[in-house]
Amino acid sequence: MSADSKQPQPPEDGAATTADSTSLLLSHARLTDGRTVDVRLVGNRIEAVGTAGSLTTVGARVDLAGYLLLPAAAEPHAHADTALSADTPGPVPYAPEEVQRRATEAALLQLGHGATALRAHVRIGDVHGLGPLEAVLQARRSLRGLADLTAVAVPRLLTGVAGADGLAMLRDAVKMGAGVVGGCPDLDPDPAGYVEAVLAVAAEHGVPVDLHTDGDDPARLARLAAMAGGLRPGVVIGPCAGLARLPTDTASRTADRLAAAGVTVICLPQGGCSGTELRGAAPVRLLRAAGVRVAAGSGALRDVANPVGRGDPLEAAYLLASLGGLPPREAYGAVSERAREAMGLPEVRVEAGFPAELLAVRGERLAGVLSLAYSRIVVHRGRVVARTSAVREYCDSAAALDLPRQARPERPTEPGSPPAGPDVRS
């Protein structure tokens, strides 16, 4: 990704007057710095940000009083072909229509939580060939306008006689539409040869690399870092939970090599991953201290590797803060800014000129939002694509306790509007 792609793009001349049908005003939104603002979206970008009540629009308006407005989350490590299959009796069904249904349902679930961009790993080869990938690509087409889905082709073997077919299929997968090449070198008889083959295909087609590894072999990671150094558009690995099982000095030296090579690590705070056997989480603070870029994903979602899961990026951020010791801002950054960076996507800020990829969550501060993030409004490409509203009710006897009720923040009443009452939504 070029440096220019991260910079805000100014609205085209006359955009505010010629794109009325695509304009949206988010009013009275609270930002993480404490300001309450209006945000006007035109097309797929933020056109203006001003003090609350200062902006107008001829398009739609969404009142975000009581909501914290954030850059939207992104999902850098999903498994679309196996998602939501844990309750299926017998082997996981790989019929194209079944894979497409599960992939679409999983993507919509994660979109509702706030992830407007998703990177999904899909196994290719064996008896199923390219069928699961084709089904996920069809899901991507059906989701257009709601969320951006990128497929990672994951071959089983790439070396030796058995790997020749896998290598040919990996090239076919890229031609078919896989936007990223990946796999699990730990499962190949020649892990270094596997990585070399993936990097060669990536260089040949100009696509990113995203590899599964437990990260418990420092020598293997050192070779990977040496091979990946300088490759553009870049190399991502994960979940690297094995790094946490290494002696601290060994893990630190390995992290230094990954940082020097520009390798990004995707950790999975919420649980297992169908690409690896062992559980746990990467040593996030150790990696960050070494200068490694660290993002967080959800991994397996209700499949044989992890029969539970929400696919919720805010839950991943909560776990990074609660168990990993990261400040809330850095924890959320791992599922938003850092995740988008790992996926090669443009940066998002709540500022004029940046992409209109936003998430509004009921709450006042980021720490509270990560703790109780129920009601959410998701904006993708400048329009609301998902809305979740939660209402908590208590029995009548609770009134005698004189408990405080969650209320909308007070703000000036607009002419002709009724006074705002208490709100028990959360």
Secondary structure, 3 states (H helix, E strand, C coil): CCHHHHCCCCCCCCHHHHCHHHEEEEEEEECCCCCEEEEEEECCEEEEEEECCCCCCCCEEEECCCEEEEECEEEEEECCCCCCCCCCCCCCCCCHHHHHHHHHHHHHHHHHHCEEEEEEEEEEEHHHECHHHHHHHHHHHHCCCCCEEEEEEEECCCCHHHHHHHHHHHHHHHHHCCCEEEECHHHCCCHHHHHHHHHHHHHHHCCCEEEEECCCCHHHHHHHHHHHCCCCCCEEEEECHHHHHCCHHHHHHHHHHHHHHCCEEEECCCCCCCCCCCCCCCCHHHHHHHCCEEEECCECCCECCECCCCCCHHHHHHHHHHCCCCCHHHHHHHHCHHHHHHCCCCCCCCCCCCECCEEEEECCCHHHHHHCCCCEEEEECCEEEEEECCECCCCHHHHHHCCCCCECCCCCCCCCCCCCCECCEC
